[in-house]
Amino acid sequence: MSENTEEFIWYEVVFSLIIALVIFFVFYQNFSAAFPVGCNNNGIIDNQFTAAEYGSPYSNRLEGTALFRCYLTDACYSLSLANQTCIRHWCYYTYYTNGQGNPIAVANCIASPPSTILQNCKDLSPSNTATLFSCDKSTLAANNATVIEGCDTSNPSCISGDNPIYCSICQGQ
């Protein structure tokens, strides 16, 4: 084979992969339930933490990660809740597997978290998957960078930051 033919085949492969990724991201919101990862828009964040705490049917769909953030539909965030949410998630992840574990150890861990869990919770930004919680538990108004959840109750219309599943003014949009 000539060098030009090999180079052409390489470009074909790369181009095909790019097209496949573009198609995936265009359609993944609509067909995400068929994929083992991604946002399934059920209001419940499915990641390693919920999989450990609740087990089936909450598999690790990688929700909350850089690729599948799922903000406003499955993954919600509140700066004021970030620390306690992170500690809770890591305690369940440490002492629970597939919904089975030691509730006393979890309660002790939450009350007095070990240094390893405190270290895991130093980053309290939304990029830390452990700080996110399921949007079906969303109760706060969302209208700024410190809260990614709920409804902006001061605005009578659906705006960016409102949860389209649990905010009555946003349903059907």
C-alpha positions as CSV (number, residue, x, y, z in Angstrom):
1,M,0.0,0.0,0.0
2,S,1.2,3.4,-0.7
3,E,1.5,6.1,1.9
4,N,-1.3,8.2,0.4
5,T,-3.8,5.2,0.6
6,E,-3.0,4.6,4.2
7,E,-3.4,8.3,5.0
8,F,-6.7,8.3,3.2
9,I,-8.0,5.3,5.2
10,W,-6.9,7.0,8.4
11,Y,-8.9,10.2,7.5
12,E,-11.9,8.1,6.6
13,V,-11.9,6.4,10.0
14,V,-11.5,9.7,11.9
15,F,-14.2,11.3,9.8
16,S,-16.6,8.4,10.5
17,L,-16.0,8.6,14.2
18,I,-16.7,12.3,14.2
19,I,-19.9,11.8,12.3
20,A,-21.0,9.0,14.7
21,L,-20.3,11.2,17.8
22,V,-22.2,14.1,16.3
23,I,-25.2,11.9,15.6
24,F,-25.0,10.4,19.1
25,F,-25.0,13.9,20.8
26,V,-27.9,15.1,18.5
27,F,-30.1,12.2,19.5
28,Y,-28.9,11.1,22.9
29,Q,-31.5,13.2,24.7
30,N,-34.3,11.4,22.9
31,F,-32.9,7.8,23.0
32,S,-30.8,8.0,26.1
33,A,-32.7,5.2,27.9
34,A,-31.5,2.8,25.3
35,F,-27.9,3.6,26.1
36,P,-26.1,2.3,29.2
37,V,-24.8,5.8,30.0
38,G,-26.1,9.3,29.6
39,C,-29.1,11.3,30.8
40,N,-32.3,9.5,31.0
41,N,-34.4,12.5,32.1
42,N,-36.2,10.9,35.0
43,G,-35.2,13.5,37.5
44,I,-33.0,11.0,39.4
45,I,-29.3,11.3,38.9
46,D,-27.9,7.8,38.2
47,N,-24.2,7.6,39.0
48,Q,-21.8,5.6,41.2
49,F,-23.2,7.2,44.4
50,T,-26.9,6.4,43.8
51,A,-25.9,3.0,42.4
52,A,-24.1,2.2,45.7
53,E,-26.9,3.6,47.9
54,Y,-30.0,2.3,46.1
55,G,-28.7,-0.4,43.7
56,S,-31.0,-1.5,40.9
57,P,-32.6,0.2,39.1
58,Y,-30.1,3.1,39.7
59,S,-27.2,1.9,37.6
60,N,-24.1,4.0,37.0
61,R,-25.1,6.0,33.9
62,L,-22.3,8.5,34.6
63,E,-24.7,11.3,35.1
64,G,-23.1,14.4,36.6
65,T,-19.8,13.7,34.8
66,A,-18.3,16.1,32.3
67,L,-19.8,14.2,29.4
68,F,-23.3,13.8,30.8
69,R,-24.0,16.6,33.2
70,C,-27.8,16.3,33.0
71,Y,-28.2,19.7,34.7
72,L,-31.8,20.8,35.3
73,T,-33.3,17.4,34.4
74,D,-31.5,14.7,36.5
75,A,-28.6,16.5,38.2
76,C,-29.2,19.5,40.5
77,Y,-26.7,21.5,42.5
78,S,-26.9,24.0,45.4
79,L,-23.8,25.6,46.9
80,S,-25.4,25.7,50.3
81,L,-26.1,22.0,50.2
82,A,-22.9,20.9,48.4
83,N,-20.8,20.0,51.4
84,Q,-23.5,17.8,53.2
85,T,-24.5,16.2,49.9
86,C,-20.9,15.3,49.1
87,I,-20.3,13.8,52.5
88,R,-23.5,11.9,52.4
89,H,-22.8,10.5,49.0
90,W,-19.2,9.4,49.9
91,C,-20.4,7.8,53.1
92,Y,-23.0,5.8,51.3
93,Y,-20.5,4.9,48.5
94,T,-18.0,3.8,51.2
95,Y,-20.3,1.7,53.3
96,Y,-23.0,0.6,50.8
97,T,-23.0,-1.6,47.6
98,N,-26.0,-2.1,45.4
99,G,-28.4,-0.9,48.1
100,Q,-27.0,-3.2,50.7
101,G,-24.7,-2.0,53.6
102,N,-24.3,-0.8,57.1
103,P,-26.7,2.0,58.1
104,I,-25.0,2.6,61.4
105,A,-21.6,3.0,59.8
106,V,-23.1,5.5,57.3
107,A,-24.8,7.5,60.1
108,N,-21.4,7.6,62.0
109,C,-19.6,8.6,58.8
110,I,-22.1,11.5,58.1
111,A,-21.8,12.7,61.7
112,S,-18.0,12.5,61.8
113,P,-16.6,12.1,58.3
114,P,-13.1,10.6,58.0
115,S,-10.3,12.6,56.5
116,T,-10.4,10.7,53.2
117,I,-14.0,11.8,52.7
118,L,-13.3,15.4,53.7
119,Q,-10.5,15.4,51.1
120,N,-12.9,14.1,48.5
121,C,-15.3,17.0,49.3
122,K,-12.8,19.8,49.2
123,D,-14.1,20.7,45.7
124,L,-17.6,21.9,46.2
125,S,-18.3,23.0,42.6
126,P,-20.8,21.3,40.3
127,S,-17.9,19.6,38.6
128,N,-17.6,17.3,41.6
129,T,-20.2,14.6,40.9
130,A,-20.7,13.9,44.6
131,T,-22.1,17.4,45.2
132,L,-25.0,16.9,42.8
133,F,-28.3,15.5,43.9
134,S,-31.4,14.2,42.1
135,C,-33.7,16.9,40.7
136,D,-36.8,15.1,42.0
137,K,-35.6,16.4,45.4
138,S,-35.4,20.0,44.1
139,T,-37.1,22.6,46.3
140,L,-35.1,25.8,45.9
141,A,-35.6,28.6,43.4
142,A,-32.9,28.6,40.7
143,N,-31.8,31.9,39.3
144,N,-28.1,32.1,39.7
145,A,-24.8,30.3,39.4
146,T,-24.9,28.9,42.9
147,V,-28.1,27.0,42.4
148,I,-28.8,24.6,39.4
149,E,-32.2,23.4,40.3
150,G,-35.9,24.0,40.8
151,C,-38.0,26.9,39.6
152,D,-37.5,30.6,39.6
153,T,-40.7,31.3,41.6
154,S,-40.3,35.1,41.0
155,N,-40.8,34.7,37.3
156,P,-44.2,33.5,35.9
157,S,-42.6,31.9,32.8
158,C,-40.1,29.2,32.2
159,I,-36.6,30.5,32.1
160,S,-33.1,29.1,31.9
161,G,-32.4,27.4,35.3
162,D,-35.9,26.1,35.7
163,N,-36.4,22.3,35.9
164,P,-38.6,21.4,33.0
165,I,-39.8,18.2,34.7
166,Y,-40.8,19.5,38.2
167,C,-41.6,23.1,37.5
168,S,-45.3,23.3,36.6
169,I,-44.8,26.4,34.4
170,C,-42.1,24.6,32.4
171,Q,-43.9,21.3,31.9
172,G,-44.6,20.6,28.2
173,Q,-41.9,23.0,27.0
